[in-house]
Amino acid sequence: MSNISIGIVTFKERRDIIKSLIHDIRTHSGEDVDILLMINGNNEQHMDDDYRIEMLNLCLSTKNCYLFICPEFKSLPKLWNNIVIFSHTKYNLIIGDDVIYNRNVISDIEDYINYTNSQFFTINYGYSHFVITKEMLHLIGYFDERFLALGEEDGDILHRHIEIFNRPVDNILIDGIYNAARYDCKPVNSEIYIDNKPSINKKIRESKYTQDVNGIKGMWDYPLRKIWEDYQQYPYEMFVNKNKKNIKKFESLDISYE
């Protein structure tokens, strides 16, 4: 089995493109790579039962495809965090549901990891496809789930990465995977401010950060200084990760949380 899982978040209006994407992943990367498929609800709507059954059948017919269904809308940061938490692998390739996947990029990613030991890197300079380990996500503090919808969470985690490591996130250039940017499928019952991004996350970012010439530029057009404190959102995950081997046969407890 591969030591990389693929995680995807999707919703009802993208039912056709997610089917195509999963087919392409299996065609080009085989059946041994786990796919964690997060089905998000639409804001202030009940989960469509026909859609739920359709996605269940999709995963039933796809080997090593694990389905997680949200009865109501959850933020993209929360779903990304949970992909990494629930995967059984150290490395996690998170991709958008509108990504084009037309060759086996897993082998290139594995080569890059073996060469650099990088634990967090974007692919082709974007967060439509990036790789992160459980340990690195825990160290940074996870994607900030106070961003209630989608958008701005990538700039926020880049800002916090620069705070900790004093450098941007690594990047690798890979052919065969790119963002198709399907902005025609917008979130339901959400006030939109650009492309398909809800306004709420922009408002939260403007509350969490303030412009400061001595701040960190990161992804935004001007340097920002953080004015909200960040918290460790999943404090026990590393304890779980280090001690789950004891379930089969107890040896000793590692009581560290980092």
C-alpha positions in Angstrom: 0.0 0.0 0.0 1.1 3.6 -0.7 2.1 5.8 2.2 0.1 8.6 0.6 -3.7 9.1 0.8 -5.7 11.3 -1.5 -8.3 13.5 0.1 -11.1 15.3 -1.7 -14.0 17.5 -0.6 -17.0 17.8 -2.8 -20.8 18.7 -2.8 -23.9 17.9 -4.7 -23.6 20.3 -7.5 -20.3 18.7 -8.5 -21.5 15.1 -8.6 -20.4 14.5 -12.2 -16.9 16.0 -12.0 -16.1 14.0 -8.8 -17.1 10.8 -10.6 -14.8 11.7 -13.4 -11.9 12.6 -11.1 -12.1 9.4 -9.1 -12.2 7.4 -12.3 -9.0 9.2 -13.5 -7.2 8.7 -10.2 -7.9 5.0 -10.4 -6.9 4.8 -14.1 -3.6 6.6 -13.6 -2.6 5.7 -10.0 -4.1 2.2 -9.5 -6.2 0.9 -6.7 -3.7 0.8 -3.8 -3.9 4.5 -3.0 -6.6 5.3 -0.4 -9.1 7.9 -1.5 -10.9 9.8 1.4 -14.0 11.4 -0.1 -15.6 14.1 2.1 -19.2 14.8 1.0 -20.2 18.3 2.2 -23.8 19.4 2.8 -25.1 22.6 1.4 -25.6 25.5 3.8 -29.1 25.5 5.4 -30.3 22.5 3.3 -30.9 18.9 4.2 -28.7 16.4 2.6 -30.2 15.1 -0.6 -30.9 11.4 -0.1 -30.6 10.5 -3.8 -27.2 12.2 -3.9 -26.1 10.4 -0.7 -27.1 7.0 -2.2 -25.3 7.9 -5.4 -22.0 8.7 -3.5 -22.4 5.5 -1.5 -22.6 3.5 -4.6 -19.6 5.4 -6.1 -17.5 4.4 -3.2 -18.9 0.8 -3.1 -17.7 0.3 -6.7 -14.3 1.9 -6.0 -11.7 -0.1 -4.2 -10.1 1.7 -1.2 -12.4 4.7 -1.4 -13.7 5.8 2.0 -16.8 8.0 2.3 -17.5 10.6 4.9 -20.9 12.4 4.6 -21.8 15.6 6.4 -25.5 16.0 7.2 -25.0 19.8 7.1 -22.5 22.2 5.7 -19.0 22.2 7.2 -16.1 24.5 6.5 -13.3 23.5 4.1 -10.7 23.9 6.9 -12.6 21.4 9.1 -12.9 18.9 6.3 -9.3 19.2 5.3 -8.3 18.7 8.9 -10.4 15.6 9.2 -9.1 14.1 6.0 -5.6 14.1 7.5 -6.8 13.0 11.0 -8.8 10.0 9.5 -6.3 8.8 7.0 -4.0 5.9 8.0 -1.0 7.3 6.1 1.6 9.8 7.1 1.4 11.8 3.9 -1.8 13.2 2.5 -2.4 14.6 -1.0 -5.3 17.0 -0.7 -6.9 17.9 -4.1 -9.9 20.0 -5.2 -12.8 18.1 -6.8 -12.3 20.2 -10.0 -8.7 19.1 -10.5 -7.7 17.5 -13.8 -5.7 14.3 -13.0 -4.3 12.7 -16.2 -1.1 10.9 -15.2 0.3 9.1 -12.2 1.5 12.0 -10.1 1.9 9.8 -6.9 5.3 8.5 -8.2 6.6 12.0 -8.7 5.4 13.0 -5.2 7.0 10.0 -3.6 10.3 10.8 -5.4 10.2 14.4 -4.2 9.5 13.3 -0.6 12.4 10.8 -0.7 14.7 13.5 -2.1 13.7 16.4 0.2 12.0 14.9 3.2 9.5 17.8 2.9 6.4 17.4 5.0 4.3 20.2 3.5 4.4 21.4 -0.1 2.1 22.7 -2.7 2.0 21.4 -6.3 2.3 23.9 -9.1 2.1 26.8 -6.7 -1.5 26.4 -5.5 -3.7 24.9 -2.8 -5.9 23.1 -5.3 -3.3 20.3 -4.7 -0.9 20.1 -1.8 0.7 17.4 0.4 1.0 17.6 4.2 1.9 15.1 6.9 0.0 14.5 10.1 2.9 15.7 12.1 3.3 19.0 10.2 -0.4 19.8 10.3 -0.3 19.2 14.0 2.8 21.4 14.5 1.2 24.3 12.6 -2.1 23.9 14.6 -4.3 22.6 11.7 -6.3 24.7 9.3 -8.1 27.4 11.3 -11.7 26.2 11.6 -12.9 29.7 12.6 -13.0 30.3 8.8 -16.6 29.1 8.6 -16.9 28.5 4.8 -14.1 28.3 2.2 -11.5 30.7 1.1 -8.6 32.4 3.0 -7.7 29.2 4.9 -4.7 28.7 2.5 -3.3 32.2 3.1 -3.8 31.8 6.8 -1.9 28.5 7.1 0.9 30.0 4.9 1.1 33.0 7.2 1.4 30.7 10.2 4.0 28.5 8.4 6.2 31.5 7.8 5.8 32.6 11.5 7.1 29.2 12.6 9.8 28.4 9.9 10.6 31.9 8.6 10.1 30.7 5.0 7.3 29.9 2.5 5.8 26.4 2.0 7.8 24.2 -0.4 6.6 23.7 -3.9 7.0 21.1 -6.7 6.2 21.4 -10.3 4.4 18.3 -11.7 2.8 17.7 -15.1 -0.5 15.9 -15.3 -2.4 17.6 -12.5 -3.9 21.1 -12.6 -6.8 23.2 -11.3 -9.7 23.4 -13.8 -11.2 26.2 -11.6 -14.9 25.3 -12.0 -16.3 28.5 -10.6 -19.6 27.8 -12.3 -20.6 25.6 -9.3 -21.0 28.0 -6.4 -21.8 27.2 -2.8 -25.5 27.3 -2.0 -27.1 29.9 0.3 -23.8 31.8 0.6 -23.0 35.4 0.0 -20.2 35.4 -2.6 -17.5 38.1 -2.9 -15.1 36.6 -5.6 -15.3 33.5 -7.8 -17.0 31.0 -5.6 -15.7 32.2 -2.2 -18.2 33.2 0.5 -17.9 36.7 2.0 -17.8 35.4 5.6 -14.2 34.1 5.3 -13.0 37.4 4.0 -14.6 39.1 6.9 -13.0 36.7 9.3 -9.6 37.2 7.8 -10.0 41.0 8.1 -10.8 40.5 11.8 -7.9 38.0 12.4 -5.2 40.1 10.7 -4.4 43.8 10.4 -2.2 45.5 7.8 1.3 46.2 9.1 4.4 47.1 7.0 6.4 45.0 9.4 4.1 42.0 9.1 4.2 38.9 6.8 3.2 39.4 3.2 2.5 35.7 2.5 -0.3 35.1 0.0 -1.9 38.5 0.2 -1.1 41.8 -1.6 0.2 43.5 1.5 1.9 42.5 4.8 -0.3 41.5 7.6 0.1 41.1 11.4 -2.0 38.5 13.2 -4.2 40.0 16.0 -6.1 36.8 17.0 -4.4 34.2 19.0 -4.2 30.7 17.4 -5.0 27.6 19.4 -4.1 24.0 19.0 -7.4 22.7 17.7 -6.7 18.9 18.1 -4.4 18.7 21.1 -4.5 14.9 21.5 -3.9 13.8 18.0 -0.2 13.2 18.4 -0.8 11.3 21.6 -3.2 9.1 19.7 -0.8 8.7 16.8 2.1 7.6 19.0 0.1 5.3 21.2 -2.4 3.5 19.0 0.1 0.6 18.5 -0.5 -0.2 22.2 -4.1 -1.3 21.4 -2.8 -4.6 20.0 -0.2 -5.2 22.7 0.7 -2.7 25.4 4.4 -1.7 25.6 4.7 1.8 27.0 2.9 5.2 26.7 4.4 8.2 25.0 2.7 11.1 26.9 4.1 13.9 24.7 1.6 15.8 22.6 3.9 17.2 19.9 
